[in-house]
Amino acid sequence: MIPRIKSVKPQENYKLLIQFDGGETVIYNVMEDIDAIDDFVPLKTERGLFENVQLDDSRTCIYWSDRIDLPSDTLLEYGERV
């Protein structure tokens, strides 16, 4: 079953605080993706883009643009549990 995201909130230093319907809460470090994936670089270089993170209608993906997104299962698996 694909985890559904309840809320996502941008934090300092390119981190996201993510709450899932199942009760899990994680901090996901997007800087690792920015360093590894060219399409993610605008999150660091375009003022205000990172803070404009959105949750898709299915609540199984977050995105910033049509080229920058992350699926909920990745966020849950690689996020630091809090």
C-alpha positions as CSV (number, residue, x, y, z in Angstrom):
1,M,0.0,0.0,0.0
2,I,1.3,3.4,-0.9
3,P,1.7,5.7,2.1
4,R,-0.5,8.8,2.0
5,I,0.8,12.2,3.2
6,K,-1.2,14.1,5.7
7,S,0.9,17.3,5.6
8,V,4.3,18.7,4.4
9,K,6.0,21.7,5.8
10,P,9.3,23.2,4.6
11,Q,12.0,23.7,7.2
12,E,15.4,25.4,7.3
13,N,18.3,24.0,5.4
14,Y,16.2,22.3,2.7
15,K,14.5,19.9,5.0
16,L,10.8,18.9,5.0
17,L,8.6,17.9,8.0
18,I,6.2,15.3,6.7
19,Q,3.3,13.7,8.5
20,F,1.7,10.5,7.1
21,D,-1.9,9.2,7.6
22,G,-0.4,6.1,9.4
23,G,0.9,8.3,12.2
24,E,4.5,8.4,11.1
25,T,6.4,11.8,11.1
26,V,9.7,12.2,9.3
27,I,12.3,14.9,8.4
28,Y,13.4,14.5,4.8
29,N,16.6,16.2,3.7
30,V,16.1,17.4,0.2
31,M,19.7,18.7,0.0
32,E,20.9,15.2,-0.8
33,D,18.6,15.2,-3.9
34,I,19.7,18.7,-4.9
35,D,23.3,17.6,-4.8
36,A,22.6,14.4,-6.8
37,I,19.9,15.3,-9.3
38,D,20.3,18.2,-11.8
39,D,16.6,18.9,-12.0
40,F,16.5,19.6,-8.3
41,V,19.1,22.4,-8.4
42,P,16.4,25.2,-8.9
43,L,15.2,24.4,-5.3
44,K,18.4,26.0,-4.1
45,T,18.9,28.7,-6.8
46,E,15.4,30.0,-7.4
47,R,14.3,32.2,-4.5
48,G,11.2,30.9,-2.7
49,L,10.7,27.7,-4.8
50,F,11.6,25.3,-2.0
51,E,9.1,26.9,0.3
52,N,6.4,26.4,-2.3
53,V,6.2,22.6,-1.9
54,Q,2.8,21.2,-2.9
55,L,1.0,17.9,-2.2
56,D,-0.7,16.2,-5.1
57,D,-4.4,15.3,-5.1
58,S,-3.7,11.6,-4.4
59,R,-1.5,12.6,-1.4
60,T,1.1,10.1,-2.6
61,C,3.6,12.7,-4.0
62,I,5.0,16.1,-3.2
63,Y,6.1,18.5,-6.0
64,W,7.5,21.8,-6.8
65,S,7.2,21.7,-10.6
66,D,6.5,19.2,-13.4
67,R,10.2,18.2,-13.2
68,I,10.7,18.2,-9.5
69,D,8.8,15.7,-7.3
70,L,9.2,13.0,-4.7
71,P,6.9,10.0,-4.1
72,S,5.6,9.3,-0.6
73,D,7.2,5.9,-0.3
74,T,10.7,7.4,-0.9
75,L,10.0,10.2,1.7
76,L,8.9,7.6,4.3
77,E,11.7,5.2,3.6
78,Y,14.6,7.7,3.6
79,G,13.2,10.3,6.0
80,E,14.5,10.5,9.5
81,R,11.8,9.4,12.0
82,V,10.9,11.9,14.7
